[in-house]
Each structure stands twice: as structure tokens, then as C-alpha cells.
Amino acid sequence: MARPEEERYTDLLRHLAAPSRVDPDGLVESLREVERLFSMGHLTQAQVDAAREAYAATIEREPAQGPPKSPETRADEAG
């Protein structure tokens, strides 16, 4: 039996906000699944925004595994 979209969304949001292991590809796939559910009309814009914020916060907490940073950004962070 297929899981209701709201339950799938809750699981995806939980994964984006507090993954057991930061796997950038897995996080991106979860975010894409949320966006797919939104495009099908199963989620609201607020739910998608919450998922995007959770993704961004997770990547920010784990910068070594986040998206690549420009040389200028790395120089600014170094000091």
C-alpha cells in the first residue's frame, strides 16, 4: 500500500533536517522528492520552503560536505 504524501513529506523533512549521515547526494534526492510532490499538488509552498531551509541548515552545519565554495568565499572564511 502506498504511503500518504503527508507521511512521505514528514519523513523527507526529518531526513533533510537531521540525517544520520550527511550524504549530499541523498539530501539532494530528498529535496527533489519534496519538490516533485509539490509539483504534483500534494504539498504547499510553505512545506517546500521548510524543506529547503532544512536542507540549507544541514549543509551549513556540515560545510565540508556541502556544495563547493569559491576561492573568494574560502579566503573570507579563513580570515
Secondary structure in CASP SS format (residue, H / E / C, confidence):
PFRMAT SS
TARGET T0000
AUTHOR 0000-0000-0000
METHOD secondary structure of the structure
MODEL  1
M C 1.00
A C 1.00
R C 1.00
P C 1.00
E H 1.00
E H 1.00
E H 1.00
R H 1.00
Y H 1.00
T H 1.00
D H 1.00
L H 1.00
L H 1.00
R H 1.00
H H 1.00
L H 1.00
A H 1.00
A C 1.00
P C 1.00
S C 1.00
R C 1.00
V C 1.00
D C 1.00
P H 1.00
D H 1.00
G H 1.00
L H 1.00
V H 1.00
E H 1.00
S H 1.00
L H 1.00
R H 1.00
E H 1.00
V H 1.00
E H 1.00
R H 1.00
L H 1.00
F H 1.00
S H 1.00
M C 1.00
G C 1.00
H C 1.00
L C 1.00
T C 1.00
Q H 1.00
A H 1.00
Q H 1.00
V H 1.00
D H 1.00
A H 1.00
A H 1.00
R H 1.00
E H 1.00
A H 1.00
Y H 1.00
A H 1.00
A H 1.00
T H 1.00
I H 1.00
E H 1.00
R H 1.00
E C 1.00
P H 1.00
A H 1.00
Q H 1.00
G C 1.00
P C 1.00
P C 1.00
K C 1.00
S C 1.00
P H 1.00
E H 1.00
T H 1.00
R H 1.00
A H 1.00
D H 1.00
E H 1.00
A H 1.00
G C 1.00
END
